[in-house]
Structure formats: C-alpha cells, structure tokens
Amino acid sequence: MRGTSPNSENLPLSAFPPLVRVEVEVARGGKRRRVDVSVARGTMVRTVVRTAGETPEGCAVLVGETPVPLDLPIERPTRLTVVPTFSGG
C-alpha cells in the first residue's frame, strides 16, 4: 500500500535498538555482585555505575583490564567491572 508507514517491528538492518545491555560486576573485598542494566545508547558510564548502586566518584571502572573514564558514553553492549576504591567508616 502506498502512503502507509512500515510496521514498527520491521526495522531496516541499519537501525540500532534504542537500548543497550550493560553487565556490571561490582568487585568488593573478594566478593562479586552482578547487575544487568539496559540503558539508552550514549548513556555515560557514571550513570550506569550509579544505577548499579555504587557511587561513581568512589570507584574505578574497567572494560576488560583497561580503566575507562566516567564520562565515556556506552554505545554497544558492554561488560563493566566496578571496583570501589574507598569505604566509609
């Protein structure tokens, strides 16, 4: 049919899904906790860390073995390791 828009479930191959999955592993004192988060493409690492329940400014964040800045935008499915660098007390 002419003049009708395509069904929203029939996306072109070049279309990106609106959300990306981020696996966050929090390593604290020899224990690990995993949180799966779905965020909009372009969301900053800082926001993902906060969503996982940690204070970004008190953490080191790694992708693999490489430290990444808190203002790095997430563009694709990613696995972050969050290491809290201090604790209150």
C-alpha positions as CSV (number, residue, x, y, z in Angstrom):
1,M,0.0,0.0,0.0
2,R,1.2,3.4,-0.9
3,G,1.3,6.2,1.7
4,T,1.4,3.9,4.7
5,S,4.4,3.6,7.1
6,P,6.1,0.3,7.6
7,N,5.3,-1.8,10.6
8,S,7.4,-0.6,13.6
9,E,8.7,-4.2,14.1
10,N,10.2,-4.3,10.6
11,L,13.3,-2.2,11.2
12,P,15.9,-1.7,8.5
13,L,19.1,-3.5,9.0
14,S,20.9,-0.3,9.8
15,A,18.6,0.7,12.7
16,F,20.0,0.4,16.2
17,P,18.0,-0.8,19.1
18,P,17.1,2.0,21.4
19,L,18.6,0.3,24.5
20,V,21.9,-1.5,25.1
21,R,22.7,-4.1,27.7
22,V,25.4,-3.4,30.2
23,E,26.6,-6.2,32.5
24,V,28.1,-4.5,35.7
25,E,30.2,-6.6,38.0
26,V,31.0,-5.0,41.3
27,A,34.1,-6.4,43.0
28,R,34.4,-5.6,46.7
29,G,36.5,-7.3,49.3
30,G,36.9,-10.6,47.3
31,K,33.1,-10.7,46.7
32,R,31.4,-10.1,43.4
33,R,27.9,-8.8,42.7
34,R,26.5,-8.7,39.2
35,V,23.8,-6.3,37.9
36,D,22.4,-6.2,34.4
37,V,21.3,-2.8,33.2
38,S,19.6,-1.7,30.0
39,V,20.4,1.9,29.1
40,A,19.9,4.3,26.1
41,R,22.8,4.4,23.7
42,G,25.1,7.2,24.7
43,T,24.5,6.9,28.4
44,M,27.6,7.8,30.4
45,V,29.5,5.1,32.4
46,R,28.9,7.3,35.5
47,T,25.1,6.9,35.2
48,V,25.4,3.1,34.7
49,V,27.6,2.8,37.9
50,R,25.0,4.9,39.8
51,T,22.2,2.7,38.5
52,A,24.1,-0.4,39.8
53,G,24.0,1.1,43.3
54,E,27.6,2.5,43.6
55,T,29.0,6.0,43.9
56,P,30.8,6.6,40.7
57,E,33.3,9.1,42.1
58,G,34.5,6.5,44.6
59,C,35.1,3.7,42.0
60,A,37.5,2.6,39.4
61,V,35.7,1.3,36.3
62,L,37.3,-1.2,33.9
63,V,36.4,-2.7,30.5
64,G,38.4,-5.9,30.5
65,E,41.6,-4.8,32.2
66,T,41.5,-1.2,30.9
67,P,40.3,1.7,33.1
68,V,37.7,3.9,31.5
69,P,36.6,7.4,32.3
70,L,33.2,8.0,34.0
71,D,32.2,10.3,31.1
72,L,32.6,7.6,28.5
73,P,29.4,7.1,26.5
74,I,28.1,3.5,26.2
75,E,27.5,2.7,22.5
76,R,27.1,-1.1,22.4
77,P,26.6,-4.0,24.8
78,T,29.4,-3.8,27.4
79,R,30.7,-5.5,30.5
80,L,32.0,-3.2,33.2
81,T,33.9,-4.1,36.3
82,V,33.4,-1.6,39.1
83,V,36.0,-1.6,41.9
84,P,35.0,0.7,44.9
85,T,38.2,2.5,45.9
86,F,37.2,3.6,49.3
87,S,34.7,2.8,52.0
88,G,33.1,4.9,54.7
89,G,33.9,4.5,58.3
